[in-house]
Amino acid sequence: MDTHNPYARGERIERVIAHHAEHTPEAIALRQGDRAFTYAELRQCAATMAEGLHAAGVRHGDCVPVRMERSPELAVALLAVLEAGATYIAVDADWPTARIESVIRRSGASLVVSEDNFARLAAGVAEPVSLKPLQDGTKAACVFFTSGSTGQPKGVMSPHRGTIRTLVDCPSIPLDSDSVFLQSAPLPWDGLSLELWAPLLNGGCCVLLDRGHPALDAATLREAVRSGVNSLWLTSSLFNVLTEENVEVFHGIRLLLIGGERVSPAHVRQVLTAFPDLHIVNGYGPAESTIFATTHVVRAQDVVETTTEVPIGRPVPRTGVALVNASGERTKPGDIGEIAISGDGLALCYLADPEATARAFFDLDGVRHYRTGDLAVLDEDGNFRYRGRADREFKVRGVRIAPGEVEKALEAHSDVATCCVLRIEITPGRPELACAYTTLDEAPLDPRELREFAARTLLGAMVPARLLHLRNLPLTTTGKADYAAVRVLVEQDASPATAAAADVTDTSSHSVADQLLAEVGQLLGCPDTTPHEDLFHAGLTSLDAVRLASRITFRTGAHITAADVYRQRTLDKLLTLGGDREQSADVGPGSLDAGHGDAPLSRAQERFWLSEEFTPGDADNVVVLAYALKGALDTQRFEAALSQVVARHPVLRTVYPYEGTEAVQRVLPTDDATVALEHTSVQHHTDGDDLRELAEEISADWWGGPTDLEKEPSLRMRLCRMDEQTHLFCMRVHHLAFDGWSETLFMEDLAAAMEPDVPLAEPPHVTYAGYSRWERDRLGSWLQHDLPYWQETLKDAPRPFLPRPSEGTQARRIESILPVSPAVVARLSRTADTFGGPPVAALLAAAGRSLSQVFGVEDLCLGTVSTGRHNPELESVVGCFVNSLPIPLTSVPARDTSDLLATCARTVASGFQYARTPFDELVRTLQPKRDRHPWFQVWVILQRRPPQVRLGEGVTAEALRIRPPHTGFELLIEAVPQPDGAWELVLSRRADGMSDAQAERLVEQLGHALHELSAAA
């Protein structure tokens, strides 16, 4: 027998809130920014306004549209409508005018509450009117409008009991007077009822998202949590986006409700790994069942690595759920059936639409039910599991869409003949609305114009993001549209656009605006997007807005939110807005060149300059590269192209004299910087291993030779002719001027310079010398931002565990090779991505596990690197930007695979966030013990994929890895990507360090750990 009684304090929303106003009148009920309403104030304002509504002619059972922005006044108005015994309709002021007029007309309302008449109605009447309190919770509280298959939205009339039975004393949704719930969902959704009434029905507090924030993003959520928010409702799509951006955004949340679409087990797993005590609920229910029909409290065992779905759970109290077949009869146990819902949350009807009501609602065993169109199966544990749709309806961005409504709206265009609307998912996790259409004259329409036409009557989520013109729609044998065939055509058309956009993004743009425009094109699947175009008319979604805000913030340093994207709507306006805002420590160097005389050394350069001074010829100070050039090489053009590249990048023609108290960068004029290319010739076999060995022989004298940094640039180059079709190109450059990213830039510019009659693009507007000046100016602000994180992260850093090497800075280098297959690499990358980290996080986890086993340590600290190019301006600059990052890992043996992966992913992601401050500055400031390398002895690095370029017609360049003979690294574990997607895992160690037996066991354990971690994908 069900003893649950959610109606103990009343079965109407206004009655329950009146109860809390009587018992806790001074408790805060509403907050928005600095404004707050107590329960007593909310209750009194609503009661007074109810009298004003009554005086204006509102009576019991009337529908009252409320067209106001999100504000405490909106909450007062909605509650006042209920106090007057009427039913509210929350209308979004941004809806298309035609849609608003249709809703108001169908409601039969004689009064619309708006910003214009609110004050007059809220003032009440001169002579108070006694309004008799109502008690019947079966009457309608509100109307939710959803998409309709007949071409117009359906108004779902939801009863008071439906909201209360879900949100009061519901075992799966713990709410109480301490609940502080954020209200951010669009106002016409049932999400409004959930977020507004959930806290108010339990004596808690509702925090309203500011008017200027039409959408929730990570920055806004963090701000809300800092202000006290502890409870949250998110659509599955938005939950995924926030999780991917930074899982730490959920720190401080105690109740998280998600749903509206399929829930991603991987994303929930990531959040639960970070916050195991967080109460996460997967809620399912169409508007016709009022908020939720079923819920499932998600536990860690529900989202293990092999999980593909999260149950939608069991019915909430006072709710019945049955599975029925096409005839409306109950299915057999274990069979898939259509979900039919009954109980106190069931909608009363569709507003002014008896035919739609008759189609959707039916009697089963004498009880009224609603046929949802959703398919499910009941598992052995008594949980329902979602199995798709029985009709063509679907959800995009949490909005239920009947394709017929979209099709009818588009077919109203004078040139459109027929339409076929469907949901596609070209990019995993990003569902989109697509439409194939035909025209009367068989000519395609301007996509932007057609979208703008649709937006006059449809909600943003209902405007197709992709449009495909066909001469004829494919038909089935019965003469109906063949949706399966249309889907194939739409997806085939969409894929090339996505690929083209990705190609645009991969190119090296010369301005932040160009790069952002390319990224917008990628988001929209439309590479020809313009800076002045309305992004939402072009197909930008609310989730895209969150992503774009994050990217602009990253690219420009100005704090841009999703709300700004909604308000400004075009990229040029967003960039103008960013230029007007105070810049953070992440602002780029801007247009800085070398035309200001000598420049100070960067912090990275200081490190290598001092190393060269104290240990001349140290092999770890230089970069030696080799390329096998296959094809008929024009050597004269090759030498001229090298000169062009050196002229393009001033750091390659820079010397570092000691002037007074410090070394400086002095860029030599192009005419004074002679490019010396040594030419040699040798007869040799040309297989891959022999070429590598020959390259090592050719460059052998470059290792160990000191570099006179004060007098001449460090770049050395050799070209060895083997035969007419084969050359070896070798180069040596000091780390002061070069890193792995620079290799790609150098080779790509060399390839461009080899193209006949094609001038090189303009050189980067930022030079390395300009960057060094900027770094010195910004260092204080970076340290202020980063230092607290590193102080906390490194306060208990583990002690060294590798055997201490003999005295001396360098020793003979010993190398071990471990090949890792492309399949394992792909799974490792997916696994790291699942936990919100880059692929190097999986490599770090494997290294941590293996080192713990071989050396018997529980706590250890590993080192990795960031590219140091935190701003787009630096992406085309040759130079040394790389920065070291310590990654401490504790209790490694006690952690299971998922926990270890999640820890590495979080730590790496956080480290990258605080990687501005140079490592040497952290050492100076935090002053760790210096008997060994500060904080770690093991480097774990995922190298960049070697560039693959063509040097003119018919000449290919294949990278050959050159092994230094000596090293100062105690242990370096580096993954070198191969052309086929595999890794060559290289373990480099000092001969005077760990033993051969330890190294052999470490390689074996690394192989095991990598396969174990890849299996978690």
N, C-alpha and C positions, 0 to 999 in steps of 0.2 A: 504493500500500500504506500502511495506517495505521500510522505509527511511534509514535503517541502512546501512552504507557503510564502512565495515572494510578495504576497499582497497584504502582509501583516500590518503595514503602515498605510495601506490604501492601494487601490488598483487603478488609479488615474495618476498621471505624472505630476500634475499640479498639487494633488493631495499629499503625495509622498514628500515633495519639496516643502510644502507647508508644515509638515511634521518636523522636518529638520530646522526650519525657521523658528519654530516654537521652542525646540529643545536646545539648539545651538545658534542663537540669533547673531552672535558676534563673529562666528566662523566665516572665513572668506569663501565665498561661493564662486566668484568670477574674478579673473585678472586679465588685463591686456596692457602690456607695457607697465606704466606707473599707476594705472587706474585699477581700483579694486572695489567690488561690491560684496558686502556681507550678505548672509542669508536673509537677515531682517530687511535690508535695503532692497534686495532682489524681490522678495515676496511683496513688500509694500508697493514698489514701483509697478509690478505686474498687476496687482489687485486694482491699483488706481487706473492703470491703462485699460484694464478690462471694463471698467465703468465707462471710460471714454469710447471704447469699441461698441458697447451696448447702446450708448447714446447715439452712435453713428449708424445704428440699425443692425448690428451683428447679433444673431440669435443662435440658440443651440442647434448644432448640426450644420451651420453654414461653413463654407470654405472661405478662408481668408488668405490670399496670397501676400507674402511678406517679401518685398523687394528691397533689401538693405545689404550693406556690406557687413563683413564679419566684425562684430563689436559687442560690447556689453548691452547696448541698446537693442541689437538684434535678439539677444537672448531674452531680454525683457519683453520684447514684442511677441516672440513665440510663446513664452509662458503666459502672457496676457491673453492671447487667443484661446489657449486652453482654459484659463480661468473664466473666460466668457462662455465656455461650453462649446466652442467652435473647433474647427479643424484647420491647422495651418498648412500652407504650401510655401516652402522656402524656395524663392526664385533667385537664380543667379543673375545679377545685374549685367553680367557680361554675355549672357545668352544672346543669340541672334534675336533681333527685334521681332521677327515673324514668329519665332518659337515662343517668346514671352506672350505675345498677343494671343496665340493659340491656346496656351495654358490658361490664361486668365479668362478667355471666352468660355472654354469648356468647364471651368470651375463654377460658372454661374455667379461669381462673386459680385457683390454690389460695392465692395470696398477693397482697395489694395493699400496695404501699409507700406510706406516708403520713407526715404530720408526726408522728403518734403513735408509729410504730414505727421511724422512720428511725434514731434514735440507737442503738437496740438492734441493728438490722441492720448499721449502719456500724461497730459495735465489733468485728465479725468473730467469730471463735471462739477459745477458749482454746488449742486445738491447731491450728496452721495446716494448711490443706488445700491440697494441690498441685492446682491447676486447670490442666489441659492447655490451652495456648493453641490456639485454632481459627484456621484459615487460609482457610476457604471463604467467599468473599464473596458467593456466590449465595444464601446463607441469609437469612432475614428479620432485619432490624435493628429495624424499628419498624412500628407499625400506625397509619395515618392514617384517621380516621373522616370520611366525607363524607356528604352528604345522599343518601337512597335513594328511588327511585321507588316502591318497594313499601311505603313507610310507615315503614321503619326505616333508620337510618344504615348505610352500608356501610363495613366495615373493610378498608382497602387495605394489604396486606402488602408492605412495600417492602424490597428487598434492600440489603445493605451496599454492593455495587458501584454501585447507583444513586446514592447520595449521593456516593461518592468520584469517580465518573466525571464528575460535574458540577462538583465544587469543587476538584479537585486537577489542576493543570496544564491547566486548560481555557483555551484561547487567548482567548476572549471575556471571561473573568472573571478578571482578574489579581489573585491573592491570594498573599501571602507572609508572612514572619515579622513584617513591619511593619504588617500589616493589624490594625486595631482595629475590630471589628464590633459594632454595637449589636444586642442581642437584645430585641425588643419585641413580636414577633408573638404572638398567642394560642398557648398551649402545645400544643393538639392539632393545629395546622396543620402542613403540611410547611414553613411558614415557620420553625418552630422549628428543624428540621433545617438549613435554610439558614443561619440566623443563629448557631446554636450551633456547628455543625460546620465551617462555612466557615473561621473563623479557626483553630480547634483542629487541623484537618487540615493546616494550613499553617504551624504554629508561631507563629501570631499570638495575639491576645488577644480574648476575648469579654467585652464589657461588658453586664451584665444590667441592664435597666431596673429601677428600684427596685420593691419589692413594692407600695408605695403608689401606683404609677402604672400602672393597667391599660391605659392607652392613651397613645400618643405624641402630643404636641402641640408647637407651635413652641418654647415656652419650655423644655420638657424636652429637645428636640433641641439647642437652643443650649447648654444646660448640658452635654449629653453631648459635644458637639464640643469645648467648652472643656476637658473632661477627657481628650481625646485621641482620641475616636471619629473615624475617617476613612472608614468603609465602612458602607453602609446598604442595607436592602431595604425598599421601600414598596409598598403596593398603589397602583394608579393613582389611585384616589379620594383617598387620603390625600396622595399626592404633589401632586395638584391643589390640595387645601385649603392645604397648607403653602406652595405656590408663590404662591397668591393672597394669603395673609396677608403674607408678606414673603419675597421670593426670596433675600434675604441669609441666610436660615436655612441654606442649603446651603454657606455659606462654610466652608472647612476640610474638606469632604468630597471624597475623591478617587475613590471608587467608589460609584456609585448604581445599584442594581438595582431596576427597577420592573416591574409586571405584575399579573396576576390578573384584569384587565379590559382593555378597550381603552385604549390610551395616547393622551392628548391631545397632538397635535403642537404646538398653541399653547402649552401649558404647558411642554413640553420646550424649545421654541424660546426661551421666556422665560428658562429656567434656563441654557441653553447660551449665550445672549447675555450673561448676567451672568458665567458661568464657562465660557469656551470650552474650557478644558483638562479639564473634568470628564468622567470616563469613565462614560457612561450606557448601561445595557444594558436592552433590552426583553426580558423572559424570558417564554416561554410553556410551559405544560405542566400537565396534570392530575396529581392525586396519583398516578394509576396509572403515571406515567412518572418519578416521583421528582424533585421540585423543578422542573427544566426539561427540556423535550425539544428546544426550539429557543431560540436567542438571537440578538439583533441589536444590535450596537454602534451607537448612534444618533449620527449626525454632523449637522452643521448643514445639509447638503444634503438630509437626510431630512425636515427640518421647516421648509422654506421656507414663505412665506405661503400659497402655493396648495396645500400638502399637506393631505390629508384623512385620512391614516392613516400609521401607522408599521409597517413589516414586522415580523412575528414572527420572521423570520430563517431561519437554517439549523440543522440538527441539531447538538447538542453531541456530543463524541466518544463513540464506542461506542453510538451511537443511530441507528436507522433511522426515517425518516418517509416514508410513502407516502400517496397520495390514492386513495381507492377509491369506487366507486359503491355503490348499494344492494345489489348482489349480491356485494359484497366483492371485485370485480375492479378492477384499476388503471384509473384514468381516462386519457383521451387528454391529451397535452400541451396546456396552456392551459385545460383544463376545470376547473370547480370540483368538488371531491370531498371526501369525509369524511376527516379526518386519522386515519391508523392508525400506531401507534408500535410499534417493536420495539427490541431491544437490551438492554444491561446494566441499564438503569433500570426495566425493565418489572416491574410488580407480579407477585408470585408467584400471588396469588389474592385473592379476598375472604374474609375470615375467616369460617369456618363457614357459607359460602353458596355451595355448588357450582353452584346453578342460575344465580345472578347472574354467577358466573365464566364459565360456559359461554356466556352471552349476550354478554358483553363481549369475550372473547378468542377469536381465530380464527387459523388458519394461512393465510399468504399466501406462495406459492412455497416452501412447506416451512418457513417461519419464523413463530414465534408473534408475533402482533400484538394490540394493544388498539385497539378502535374508540372514538374519543373522543367522537363526536357533534358535533365541531366541523368546520365547513366551511372550506376554504382553496383558494387557487389558487397555482401556482408561477409567479413572474414571470420576465422575461427575464434578470434578474441572478441567478437561482437562489435567491431569497428567497421564503419562504412568506408569504402575506398572508391574514389572517383574514377570513372571509366569513359569520360567524354560526353558528347551531346547526342541526343536522338534527333535533333533538327539542325538547322543551319545557324542558329544563334551562337555567339561566342563572346569572349571578353577580350578587350584590348585596353591595357593600362587600368584595369579594374572596372571599366565601364562595360555594361552588358549591351551588346549591339545586335539588333535584328537587321540582317543585311537588306531586307525588303524596304526598310525605311530609308536607308542610304541610297538604294537603287532608285526608289521613287523620287527622291530629291534631285538626283543627278539627271534622271530622265525628264525632269521638268525643264531642263535646258533646251532651248529651241533647236539646237543642232544635234543633240544626242538622240540616238534611236533606241538602243538597248544597253543595259548594264548588267554586269555580273560582279558582285562584291564578295570578297572572301578574306580570310585571315591567313597571312603567311608569316614565316619566321626565317628570313634569309640569314640574319645574324642570330646565333643561339641566345636565347633569353631576351630577345627584343622583338616581340610580336608586332606586326604592322598590318594596317588595313590596306588592301589593294583592290583595284577595280579595273576590269577589262571592259571596254565600251566600244560601241559602233556609232557612226554618225550618218546622218541622212545623205550627205554628199560624199561619204567614204573618205573624208579628209580628217586628219587628226586635229584636235583642238590644242590651244596653248594650255599646258598643264596648270600653270599658275592661275590663269583666268578661270579654268574649270574648278579648281580648288576654292577660289574666292567665291564663285557662284554657290558651291555647296555650303560654304561657311555662313551664308546668309540665313540658312534654316537649320543647319546641323551643329551639334556640339563639336568641339575641337577634336576629340578622340574619334569622332565618326566621319571626319573628312579623310578620304583615302590619302595615304602617304605616297603610294605608287599608282600610276595610271598607265594603262597599256591600251593603245588604240588597235582594234582589229577590224578588218573589212567585214568579217562575219564571225559571230560567236559560234564555236563548235556546239553541235546539238546531239542529243541522244537519239535512239531509234524512235522514241515517242515524240520527238520534236521539241523537247525541253532542253534548256541550257545544260551542257555537259560540264559540270563543275570540276570534275577531275581533270578533264582536258584543259580547261581554262587555267587551273592551278599550275599545270606543267608549263604552259605558255608564259604565265606571269613570273614564275620562278626562274625560267630560263632568261627572261628579259631582265630580271632584277640582278642576277648574279654578275653579268658583265659590268653593270653600273657600279656595283659595290667594288668590284676589282679595280675598275678605273679610278674610283675615288681613292682606294688604298694606294694606288700607284702615285696619285697626285700627292698624297700625304707623305710618301716616302721621299719625294724630291726635296732638294735643299732650297728652301725659300729664302729670300733676302730680307723679309720683314715679318714682324709678328703678325700683321694683318693677313699677309699671304698665307702664313702657316695656319692661322686660325680659320681662314676661309677654306683651306683645303680640308681641315678637320671637320668643319661644318658640312662640306660636301660629302665627306665620308659618313657622317651621322645621317644625312638625308638620302644617301645613295644618289646624289645629284651633283656631279663635279662642276657644273656650270653655274652654281649659286653665286649671286652677286652680293657685294657688301651692303647694298641699300635695300635688299629684298626682305620682306616680312618673313621671318624664319618660320613662324607658325603656319602661315599660309603655304609655305613651301614644304610643310610636312614635319616640322620639329615637334617632338612630343614633350610631355612634361618631364619624362625621365631624361630625354636628351637635354632639356634645359638645365637639369642638375649637372649633367656631365659637362655641358658647355661652360657653365659658371665656374666649375672646378678648373677647366682648362684655361680659361681666360685669366683666372686668378694666378694659376701657375705660370702662364706665359708673361703676364704683365706685372705681377706683384701687387696689383690693386685688388682689394677685396670685393669681388663681384659675386652676387648671390643669384639663385634661380629667380628670385623676385625681380632682380634687375633685368634678367633676360626677358621676363614677361612684360615688364614696363617699356623697355627700350625697343625690343622686337627685331632690331636690325643690328648687324655686326658693327657697322660704322658708328652707330650711336653707343653701343656697348664700349667700344674702344675709346670714344670720346669721354664717356663717363669715367672709365678707368683712368684716363689722363688727368681728370679733375680731382681724383681722390688721393689721399695721403699714401705714399708708397711704403711698403714694408721692407724688411730686410731681404726679401726675395726679389727686389727690383733688379733688372738687368743693368749692365754697364752703359747701355745706350750707344751713341756714336762716338767711340774713342779710338784715336789712331796714334801712330808713333811719332807724330810731328811735334812733339813737345820736349825734345831733347832726351837726355838719359832718363830711364825709368827705373824704379826700384825693382828688385827681384821679387817675384811672388813667393809665398811661403813654400810652395812645392819646389821652386827653384833653389831657395835657400838651403833646403835639405840636401839636394844633389850637389850644389856648389861646395858646401862644407864637406860632404863625403869625398868629393874629388880632391879637395885640398888635403884632407887627412889621409886618405887612402887612394892615391893616384892610380888610375887604371883598374879600379874596382869593376868587375864584370857586371855587377848589378846596376851600375850607373849608366850603362849604354844600351841602346836598342840596335840589334843587328838583324836585318831583314834580307831575304833572298826570294827571287821570283824566277821561275822558268818561263822564258818567253818562247812560244812556239809559233812559227810562221816566218815569212820573209820580212824582217824588221828593217825599216829605213833608219839607219843609225844616225844620220845627220839630223833628220827630223826628231828623232828620239832625244838627242842631246839638246836641241833647241827647245823641245817641250819641257825638259827638265829645268832649263833656265827660266822659262815662263812660270813654272810652279814655284821656284825659289823666289822669283820676283813677287809673286802673288802673296807669299806668306813671309812677312818680315822676320819672324822668329828664326827662320832657317838661315838668315844672314845676320845674326846677332852675336856680338862678343860680350864678355862679362868682366870688364876691368874693375880693379879694386880702387875706388876713388874716396880718399879721406878715411871715412869710418865704415864704409860698406861697399860691397860689390854692386854694380848697376848693370842694367841692360843698355847696350848701345847698338842700335840698328845701323848697319852699314848701308850706304846708298847702293842701289841696284848695280851701278856701274863698277863699284869697288868690290862687289861680292862675286868673284869669279867662280863659276860652277865647274869644279874639276871632276871630270868623268874619266877614270882610268880605263884604258882598253887593253884587254889581254885576249889570248887565243889559246885553245887547248883542244886536243882530239880526245874524245871520251865517249863511252856508251851513254845512252840517253834514257835508261829506265829510271823510274822515280827515285828509288833508293840511292842509285849512283849519283843522280843529280843533287840530292840533298848532301851526300858526302862530299861531292866536289864543291858545293857552295860553302860548306864548312871549311874546306881546305883553303878556298880563295879568301875567306874572311878571317882566317885563323889569327893573323897578325893584328887584327883589330881588337881582340880580347886581351886585356891586360895592359894595353898601351895607354899611357896617360894622355890627357887632353889639355892643351893649353887654352883654357877657356878665355883668357884675357886678350889673346891676340888674334884668333881666327875662329870662324864658325866651325861647329863640330861636325857638320855634314860631310860624309865621305861616300863616294859612289864608284862602283866598278861595273863594267860590262864585259863579260867574257863570251867570245864567239866560239861555239862548239862546231857548228856547221851552218850552212846557209839557212836552215830552218829552225835552229835552236841557239838561244843565247841565255846566259845567266846574268841577271841584274841583281847586284848586291849593294846594300847601303847601310851605313853606320851613322847614327846620330845620338848625341847625348840626351839623356832623359830630361835635362833642363828644357829641351825644346820639343819634346815629342812624347806621345803616349799611344796606346792602342787605337784610340779613336782617330788620332792624327794619321795613322797609317792608312785608314780608309779614305780620309780626305785627300791625302797625298796621291794615292793611286787613282782615285776618281778624277782629280784635277789633271793628272798626267794623261789619263785616257782622253779627257776632253781636249787637252792641248795637242794631242796626236791627230785629231780630226782635221782633215784638210779644209782650209777656207772657212773655218768656224772659229771666231774669236772667243777667248775665254770670257765667262761672265765677269761682271764687276767684282773686284775683290771684297772680302768681308769688310763691313764698315767698322768692325771692332778688331783691333790688333791685340796680340798677347801683351804687349807693353801697356796698352790702354787698360786691359783687364787688370794688370798688376797694380796700376795706380788706383783703380776702383776698388780692388780687394783691400788695399791698405786703408782706404777711406771707410769701408764698410765693416772692417774686422770687429770693431767694438760692438756694433749692433748685432752682428752674427753671434759673437761670444755671449752677449746678454741673452739672446734667444736660445742658444744651444746648450750653454753650460749647465743649467739646472738639470737637464735631462741626463747629461753624461756624468754629473756628480752622483746622481742617484743610481744610474746604471752600473757604474764602475766602482762604487764604494766598497763592495766586497768581492772585487775581481779575484778569481782563483790564482794560485801561485803556479809557476812553471812546473811542467811534469815531464818534459822531454829530457833525456840525458844531456848533461851540460857538455857542450863541445870544448875542444882544446882552445888554448889562447889563440888569438888572431881573428881578424875580421872576415877572412875568407878561407875556404878549404876546397879541396877537390870535390866536384859535384858528381853525385851518383843519381841515376835516373831509373825509374821503373815505369812501365807503360801498362795501362789497363784499358782495353777498348770497351766502349759502352754502345750497344746497338741503337739504331734510330728509334726502334719501338720503345725501348726502355727510356730513352731521352724524352720522347714524346709524352710518355706516361708520367715521368718525373715533372715535366713542365706543367701538365694538367693538375698534378697533385699539388704542386706549389701554388698554382693559381687558385685551386679550391680553398686553400687556407689564406688567400689574400697576400701571397708573397711572390717575388720573382723566382725564376728557376734556380738561382744560386742558393735560395733557401733550402731546397731539397738537397743540393750538394753539401751544404753546411751540416744539415741534419745527418747525412750519411757519414761525413767526416767525424762529427761529434760522437756518433754511435761507435764507430770503428776505433777511434782513439781511446775512448773510454774502456773498450774491451781489451785492447792491446796493452795499455799502460795502467789499467786498474784504477782509474780516477772517476769520481762522480761529478766533479765540477771542473769545467775547463773554459778557457776563453780562446776563441778563434778570431783571426783577422780576415777581413775581406776589403773590397775597395768600392768606392762610388766613382762614377765618371767625373764628378766635379763640375759637369756642365749643366748647372741647374737652371740656366736661362737659354731661351732660343737663340739669343745673339751669339752665344758661344759655340753653337753646334757646328759652325763652319770655320772655326779658328783652329789652326794647328798650334800646338803647344802642350805643356804638361799641366793637366788639371786634376789628375787622379788624386783621390784622398783616401786615407786608411780609415776603416771602421772596425772597432772591437765588437765582437759578438759573444757575450758571456752566456754559457749554458750551465744550468745547475741541475743536480739530481738526474743526470742523463740515464743511468741504468734503470731507474724507477719509472721512467716515462715510457708509455706505449708509443706506437708509431705515430698515431694521430696527434698526440700531445706534443711529441718532439717536433713534428712538422709544424704544428701550429705555433709553438714557441719560437722556432727559427723564423717562420714567416713574419710573426709580429715584431720580433727584435730587429730583423733586417729592415722591414718597412719603417719602423720607428727610427732606426739609425739613419736611413736615407733622409728622413724628414729633418734630422738635426745634423746634417753632414756639411753644412756651410763652413763651420769653423775648421781650419786646417788642423790635422792631427798633431803637428808639432806644437801648435798653440794650446791644445788640450794638455799635452805633456807638460808644457811650461806652467800652465795654470794649476793643474791638479797634482803635479809633482809625485808621480808614482815611484816606487822603488826602481832603481835603474841597474840592478845587477845583471839583468837580461833585457831583451826588447820589452818596452813598456806594454804590460797587460797580456801579450800573447807571443807565442813562438811559431805558431802554425798559420800559414796563409792559405786561404781557400778562395780561389778566383775562377770565375767563369769568363773566359776570354771572349772577345768579339769574334764573330765569324770572319775569317780572312776575306778581304775584298776579291771579287772576281771581275776582272775588267778585260776589255779588248783595247789593244794599243794600235789603233789604225786598222785598216782593212786586213782581215785574215790573221791577226796576231793576238794570241791569248796569253794571259799572264796567270800562272799558277803559283800560289804562295808555298814556299818551302820553309819549314820551321828550323831555325838554327839554334843549336844547343850550346849555351855558354859552358866553358870548361870548369869554371869555379863559381862559387856562390857564397854569400853571407847568410842566406836564408837557412834556418835550422830545418824547416820542412815547408815546402810549397806544393800544394795540391791544386793543380789547375786543369780545368776542362777546356780542351781546344775543339771547338765545333768543326765538323767535317762537312764537305759539300753534300753528302747524302743524308745529313741530319744526325749522324752519330757524334759521339764525343770520343776524343782521344784523351784519356785521363792520364796526366803526367805527374808522377810523384818525384820531386827533386829534393835531395837532402845533402847535407854536408857529410863527407866521408868520416869526419871525426865526431859525428853525433850518434844517432841511434845505430844499433847493430843491424847487420844484414838479416838476421833472423826476425828481428822486430819489424823491419821494413817489409819482408816477405809476408809476414802474418797480417800486417796492416793492409797490404794490397788485397789479400784474400778476404779480409773482413769488409773492406770497402765494396768489393764485388757483391758480397752477400747483402750488405746494407742497402746498396742502390736498388737491387732487385726487390728487397722487402718494401722499400719506400715506394717504388714504382707500382707495386701491387695495390697500394692504397688509393690509386687514382680512381 
